[in-house]
Amino acid sequence: MDPLTQIVLGASVGVAVLGRRMGPRRAAIVCGLLAELPDLDILVPYDDPVDAFVLHRGWSHSLVVQAALTPLFAEAMVRFFHVLRGQRPATYLAVYLCFATHALLDALTIYGTKLLWPLWPEPFAVGSVFIIDPLYTLPLLVAVVWALCLGRWSRRIGIVITMGLVLSTAYQAWCFVAQQIVTGRARAILEQAGMTPARMLAIPTPFNSYLWRVIALQDDRYINLYLPLFGGAEQLTAYAHPRGMAMAGCLAENAAFAKLAWFSRGYFRLDLRQNEVVLSDLRMGLTPNYAFQYAIAARQTAGMQQIPPRQLGTIGGSREDIDWLRANLLHEPTIRPAEAGARIDIAALAQAPDVRIPSTDCKASPKITK
């Protein structure tokens, strides 16, 4: 999640556990800063941008590592704040919860978090909440701002902090249930249209939990389905895109491809741009403005050559996307301008769409000289 959300979550937890002992303001400040520490792994130097992408939210987000580091930070707090010297159990609990809630919240996004590293290296990625969701953050923000205005504990701030945590937690539960509902609806719609996807993933569109994007993978194409949580099939719009999997056979020895394909759990596409192979993670960003795109190989006359991977810039959201999002949230299904050329009728989902499939030739065509 975004830094503000992580800070106010940690601050809320800190006030709930330590606010009575060290005061709401100090508890909010100290624990808010503690909650942001796991994200300092972005300062670790990596060999290349692909490693920086797939190794982020690694050891610093592990519940195992956080448990091992808790005594170090808790003892520092006990020694620095004399009011905590008789409160070691509560201090240890507050520190660990600040770390652990950060990791658990990140695991609910689609990026993924290695919660059990090194015991289990696979990232957990539920994908039930967008990385920035004001409806989740707002109750916590209100509670923390209130706490920052108080030097002493009161029954009222205890109620406010508790309500902030309860409402935000209930909202996450709602998001998870909504994801299951949308997944079930999308699966039924696809089956009715005669399509059985190899994989399917439901993730919320930006800043909300009502309009969802379902990515359905099938052979060398993927389908973007946009549908609200409630409503019939008439509220759905569908778009078919090529995945470029014909090029995957040329990348068997490409280390960057192997890492990105693993990290994306297969939700990726390959494009050939100016004789460079570009891999895009389909899960983050909206077609074609993906948040993570990497040039990983160059097609040359001698064959597909691995190159030092580099991350490509992305085009941010436009006013057209904002208008499209608002209209679909209001149950006014509108064609997304950025995908207009790929739109398909829901009744034609089972038929292979007319999409361009990249050549299986791993070599570039030789130049003709006179």
C-alpha positions as CSV (number, residue, x, y, z in Angstrom):
1,M,0.0,0.0,0.0
2,D,1.0,3.6,-0.2
3,P,3.2,5.1,2.5
4,L,0.5,7.3,4.0
5,T,-1.8,4.3,4.6
6,Q,1.1,2.2,6.1
7,I,2.0,5.1,8.5
8,V,-1.6,5.7,9.7
9,L,-2.2,2.0,10.1
10,G,1.0,1.6,12.3
11,A,0.1,4.8,14.2
12,S,-3.4,3.5,14.9
13,V,-2.0,0.1,16.2
14,G,0.5,2.0,18.3
15,V,-2.0,4.2,19.9
16,A,-4.3,1.3,20.6
17,V,-1.5,-0.7,22.4
18,L,0.7,2.0,23.9
19,G,-1.4,5.2,23.8
20,R,-2.5,4.8,27.4
21,R,1.1,4.4,28.6
22,M,3.0,7.0,26.5
23,G,0.3,9.3,25.3
24,P,-1.6,9.2,22.0
25,R,0.6,11.7,20.2
26,R,4.0,10.1,21.0
27,A,2.6,6.6,20.3
28,A,1.2,7.7,16.9
29,I,4.5,9.3,15.9
30,V,6.8,6.6,17.0
31,C,4.7,3.7,15.8
32,G,3.8,5.4,12.5
33,L,7.6,5.7,11.7
34,L,8.1,2.0,12.8
35,A,5.4,0.9,10.4
36,E,7.2,2.4,7.4
37,L,10.6,0.8,8.1
38,P,9.9,-2.4,6.1
39,D,9.7,-0.3,2.9
40,L,13.3,0.9,3.4
41,D,14.3,-2.2,1.4
42,I,13.9,0.1,-1.6
43,L,17.3,1.6,-0.6
44,V,19.1,-1.8,-1.1
45,P,21.2,-1.7,-4.3
46,Y,20.2,-4.5,-6.7
47,D,22.0,-5.7,-9.8
48,D,19.4,-4.6,-12.2
49,P,15.8,-3.2,-12.3
50,V,14.3,-6.7,-12.6
51,D,15.9,-7.8,-9.4
52,A,14.7,-4.6,-7.7
53,F,11.2,-5.4,-8.9
54,V,10.9,-9.1,-7.9
55,L,13.0,-8.8,-4.7
56,H,11.1,-5.9,-3.2
57,R,8.8,-6.8,-0.3
58,G,11.2,-9.6,0.5
59,W,13.1,-10.2,3.8
60,S,12.0,-6.9,5.4
61,H,8.3,-7.9,4.9
62,S,8.8,-11.4,6.3
63,L,6.8,-12.1,9.5
64,V,9.6,-14.4,10.5
65,V,12.3,-11.8,10.1
66,Q,10.1,-9.2,11.7
67,A,9.7,-11.4,14.8
68,A,13.5,-11.8,15.0
69,L,14.0,-8.0,14.8
70,T,11.2,-7.0,17.2
71,P,13.4,-7.4,20.4
72,L,16.0,-5.0,18.9
73,F,13.5,-2.2,18.3
74,A,11.4,-2.9,21.4
75,E,14.3,-2.7,23.7
76,A,15.5,0.5,22.2
77,M,12.0,2.0,22.9
78,V,12.0,0.7,26.4
79,R,15.4,2.3,27.1
80,F,14.5,5.6,25.4
81,F,11.0,6.1,26.9
82,H,11.1,5.7,30.6
83,V,7.3,5.3,30.8
84,L,7.7,1.9,28.9
85,R,10.3,0.4,31.3
86,G,7.7,-1.6,33.1
87,Q,5.8,-2.3,29.9
88,R,8.0,-4.7,27.9
89,P,5.2,-7.1,26.8
90,A,3.0,-4.3,25.5
91,T,6.0,-2.7,23.8
92,Y,7.1,-5.9,22.1
93,L,3.5,-6.5,21.0
94,A,3.2,-2.9,19.6
95,V,6.5,-3.1,17.6
96,Y,5.7,-6.5,16.1
97,L,2.2,-5.4,15.2
98,C,3.5,-2.3,13.4
99,F,5.8,-4.5,11.3
100,A,3.4,-7.4,10.8
101,T,0.3,-5.3,9.8
102,H,2.5,-3.5,7.2
103,A,3.4,-6.9,5.6
104,L,-0.1,-8.3,5.9
105,L,-1.7,-5.3,4.3
106,D,0.8,-5.4,1.4
107,A,-0.1,-9.1,0.9
108,L,-3.6,-8.0,0.1
109,T,-2.4,-6.1,-2.9
110,I,-1.5,-7.7,-6.2
111,Y,2.2,-6.9,-6.0
112,G,2.9,-9.7,-3.6
113,T,4.7,-10.0,-0.3
114,K,7.1,-12.8,0.9
115,L,5.4,-13.2,4.2
116,L,7.2,-16.4,5.2
117,W,10.7,-15.8,3.8
118,P,13.1,-17.7,4.0
119,L,10.8,-20.6,5.0
120,W,8.6,-20.1,1.9
121,P,10.0,-17.9,-0.9
122,E,6.8,-17.5,-2.9
123,P,5.1,-14.2,-2.5
124,F,1.5,-14.0,-1.2
125,A,-0.6,-11.7,-3.4
126,V,-4.4,-11.7,-2.8
127,G,-5.1,-8.7,-5.0
128,S,-8.4,-7.8,-3.3
129,V,-7.5,-4.1,-2.7
130,F,-6.0,-1.5,-5.0
131,I,-2.6,-0.1,-3.8
132,I,-4.3,3.3,-3.0
133,D,-7.8,3.1,-1.6
134,P,-9.2,6.2,0.1
135,L,-12.1,4.3,1.7
136,Y,-9.6,2.1,3.6
137,T,-7.3,4.9,4.6
138,L,-9.8,7.6,5.6
139,P,-11.0,6.0,9.0
140,L,-7.4,5.5,10.1
141,L,-6.3,9.0,9.0
142,V,-9.1,10.6,11.0
143,A,-8.3,8.6,14.1
144,V,-4.6,9.3,13.8
145,V,-5.1,13.1,13.3
146,W,-7.3,13.1,16.4
147,A,-4.6,11.2,18.3
148,L,-1.9,13.7,17.2
149,C,-3.9,16.5,18.8
150,L,-3.8,14.8,22.2
151,G,-1.0,14.6,24.7
152,R,-2.9,12.5,27.2
153,W,-5.0,9.4,26.9
154,S,-8.8,9.6,27.1
155,R,-11.6,7.2,26.8
156,R,-12.8,9.1,23.7
157,I,-9.6,8.6,21.8
158,G,-9.6,5.0,22.7
159,I,-13.1,4.7,21.1
160,V,-12.0,6.7,18.0
161,I,-8.9,4.5,17.4
162,T,-10.9,1.3,17.9
163,M,-13.5,2.4,15.5
164,G,-10.9,3.4,12.9
165,L,-9.3,-0.1,13.1
166,V,-12.6,-1.9,13.1
167,L,-14.0,0.1,10.1
168,S,-10.8,-0.3,8.1
169,T,-10.5,-4.0,8.9
170,A,-14.2,-4.5,7.9
171,Y,-13.5,-2.7,4.6
172,Q,-10.7,-5.2,3.8
173,A,-13.1,-8.1,4.6
174,W,-15.6,-6.5,2.2
175,C,-12.9,-6.2,-0.5
176,F,-12.1,-9.9,-0.2
177,V,-15.7,-11.0,-0.3
178,A,-16.3,-8.7,-3.3
179,Q,-13.4,-10.3,-5.1
180,Q,-14.9,-13.7,-4.6
181,I,-18.3,-12.5,-5.9
182,V,-16.8,-10.9,-9.0
183,T,-14.6,-14.0,-9.7
184,G,-17.7,-16.2,-9.5
185,R,-19.7,-13.9,-11.8
186,A,-16.9,-13.7,-14.3
187,R,-16.4,-17.4,-14.4
188,A,-20.1,-18.0,-15.0
189,I,-20.2,-15.4,-17.8
190,L,-17.1,-16.9,-19.5
191,E,-18.5,-20.4,-19.3
192,Q,-21.8,-19.3,-20.7
193,A,-19.9,-17.7,-23.6
194,G,-18.1,-21.1,-24.2
195,M,-14.7,-20.0,-22.9
196,T,-12.7,-21.8,-20.2
197,P,-9.7,-19.7,-19.3
198,A,-6.4,-21.3,-18.3
199,R,-6.1,-18.7,-15.5
200,M,-8.3,-15.9,-14.2
201,L,-7.6,-13.1,-11.8
202,A,-10.0,-10.4,-10.4
203,I,-8.5,-7.2,-9.2
204,P,-10.1,-3.8,-8.4
205,T,-9.8,-0.9,-10.8
206,P,-8.0,2.2,-9.4
207,F,-9.1,3.8,-6.1
208,N,-12.2,1.7,-5.5
209,S,-13.6,-1.8,-4.7
210,Y,-16.7,-1.7,-6.8
211,L,-15.6,-1.8,-10.4
212,W,-13.3,-4.8,-11.1
213,R,-11.0,-5.9,-13.9
214,V,-10.9,-9.7,-14.6
215,I,-7.9,-10.9,-16.5
216,A,-8.6,-14.2,-18.3
217,L,-5.7,-16.0,-20.0
218,Q,-6.3,-18.4,-22.8
219,D,-3.7,-19.7,-25.2
220,D,-2.0,-16.7,-26.9
221,R,-4.5,-14.1,-25.8
222,Y,-5.9,-12.5,-22.7
223,I,-9.3,-11.0,-22.1
224,N,-9.9,-7.9,-20.0
225,L,-13.4,-8.0,-18.5
226,Y,-14.6,-4.8,-16.7
227,L,-17.6,-5.3,-14.5
228,P,-19.1,-3.8,-11.4
229,L,-19.8,-5.8,-8.3
230,F,-23.5,-5.8,-8.9
231,G,-25.5,-5.7,-12.1
232,G,-26.1,-8.0,-15.1
233,A,-24.0,-8.9,-18.1
234,E,-25.1,-5.7,-19.8
235,Q,-22.8,-3.8,-17.5
236,L,-19.8,-5.8,-18.7
237,T,-17.3,-4.7,-21.4
238,A,-14.7,-7.1,-22.8
239,Y,-11.4,-6.6,-24.7
240,A,-9.1,-9.2,-26.3
241,H,-5.4,-8.7,-26.6
242,P,-2.4,-10.8,-27.8
243,R,0.1,-12.1,-25.3
244,G,2.9,-12.7,-27.8
245,M,3.7,-16.1,-26.3
246,A,5.3,-17.2,-29.6
247,M,8.4,-15.3,-28.5
248,A,8.6,-17.1,-25.2
249,G,10.3,-20.1,-26.9
250,C,13.1,-17.8,-27.9
251,L,13.7,-16.7,-24.3
252,A,14.4,-20.1,-22.7
253,E,17.9,-19.0,-21.5
254,N,16.9,-15.4,-20.6
255,A,17.3,-14.9,-16.9
256,A,15.2,-11.7,-16.7
257,F,12.4,-13.5,-18.5
258,A,12.5,-16.4,-16.1
259,K,12.3,-14.1,-13.1
260,L,9.5,-11.9,-14.5
261,A,7.4,-14.8,-15.7
262,W,7.7,-16.4,-12.2
263,F,6.9,-13.2,-10.3
264,S,3.9,-12.3,-12.5
265,R,2.5,-15.8,-12.0
266,G,2.1,-16.1,-15.8
267,Y,0.1,-12.8,-16.2
268,F,2.4,-11.2,-18.7
269,R,2.6,-10.3,-22.3
270,L,5.5,-10.0,-24.7
271,D,5.8,-7.3,-27.4
272,L,8.4,-6.6,-30.0
273,R,9.3,-2.9,-30.1
274,Q,12.0,-1.7,-32.4
275,N,13.5,-5.3,-32.4
276,E,13.5,-5.4,-28.6
277,V,11.4,-7.8,-26.6
278,V,9.4,-6.1,-23.9
279,L,7.7,-8.0,-21.1
280,S,4.7,-6.3,-19.3
281,D,3.1,-7.4,-16.1
282,L,-0.6,-7.5,-16.8
283,R,-1.6,-7.3,-13.2
284,M,-0.5,-3.7,-12.4
285,G,-1.8,-0.8,-14.5
286,L,-4.4,-0.8,-17.3
287,T,-3.7,-1.9,-20.9
288,P,-1.5,-0.5,-22.4
289,N,-0.2,1.6,-19.6
290,Y,1.3,-1.1,-17.4
291,A,3.2,0.1,-14.4
292,F,6.0,-2.4,-14.9
293,Q,7.5,-3.0,-18.4
294,Y,11.0,-4.3,-19.1
295,A,13.1,-4.6,-22.2
296,I,14.8,-7.9,-21.8
297,A,16.1,-9.1,-25.2
298,A,17.1,-7.9,-28.6
299,R,16.2,-9.7,-31.8
300,Q,19.3,-9.8,-34.0
301,T,20.3,-11.6,-37.1
302,A,22.2,-14.2,-35.0
303,G,19.2,-14.8,-32.8
304,M,17.5,-13.5,-29.7
305,Q,20.2,-11.9,-27.6
306,Q,19.9,-11.2,-23.9
307,I,20.5,-7.5,-23.0
308,P,20.9,-5.8,-19.6
309,P,17.2,-5.4,-18.6
310,R,15.9,-1.9,-18.3
311,Q,12.5,-0.6,-17.0
312,L,10.5,1.4,-19.5
313,G,8.6,4.5,-18.7
314,T,4.8,4.3,-18.6
315,I,2.1,6.7,-19.6
316,G,0.0,7.7,-16.7
317,G,-3.8,7.8,-16.6
318,S,-5.6,10.3,-18.7
319,R,-8.8,12.4,-18.4
320,E,-10.4,9.9,-20.7
321,D,-9.7,7.1,-18.2
322,I,-11.1,9.1,-15.4
323,D,-14.3,9.7,-17.3
324,W,-14.5,6.1,-18.3
325,L,-14.0,5.0,-14.7
326,R,-16.7,7.3,-13.4
327,A,-19.2,6.3,-16.0
328,N,-18.7,2.6,-15.3
329,L,-18.9,3.1,-11.6
330,L,-22.3,4.7,-12.2
331,H,-23.5,1.6,-14.2
332,E,-23.1,3.4,-17.5
333,P,-20.9,0.9,-19.4
334,T,-18.6,2.9,-21.6
335,I,-15.9,1.7,-24.0
336,R,-12.5,2.4,-22.7
337,P,-10.7,4.6,-25.3
338,A,-7.3,3.1,-24.8
339,E,-8.7,-0.4,-25.6
340,A,-11.4,0.6,-28.1
341,G,-9.7,-1.3,-31.0
342,A,-9.6,-4.5,-29.0
343,R,-13.3,-4.6,-27.9
344,I,-15.2,-7.8,-28.5
345,D,-18.8,-8.8,-28.0
346,I,-19.4,-10.9,-24.9
347,A,-21.3,-13.4,-27.1
348,A,-18.2,-13.8,-29.3
349,L,-15.7,-14.5,-26.4
350,A,-15.3,-18.2,-27.4
351,Q,-14.2,-17.2,-30.9
352,A,-10.5,-16.4,-31.5
353,P,-10.3,-12.6,-31.8
354,D,-8.5,-11.0,-34.7
355,V,-5.3,-10.1,-32.8
356,R,-1.8,-9.8,-34.1
357,I,0.5,-12.7,-33.0
358,P,4.2,-11.9,-33.1
359,S,6.4,-14.1,-35.4
360,T,7.9,-17.2,-34.0
361,D,11.2,-16.4,-35.9
362,C,13.7,-15.5,-33.2
363,K,16.0,-13.8,-35.7
364,A,15.7,-10.4,-37.3
365,S,15.2,-10.3,-41.1
366,P,18.6,-9.7,-42.8
367,K,19.0,-6.3,-44.3
368,I,19.1,-6.2,-48.1
369,T,22.0,-4.3,-49.6
370,K,22.5,-3.3,-53.1
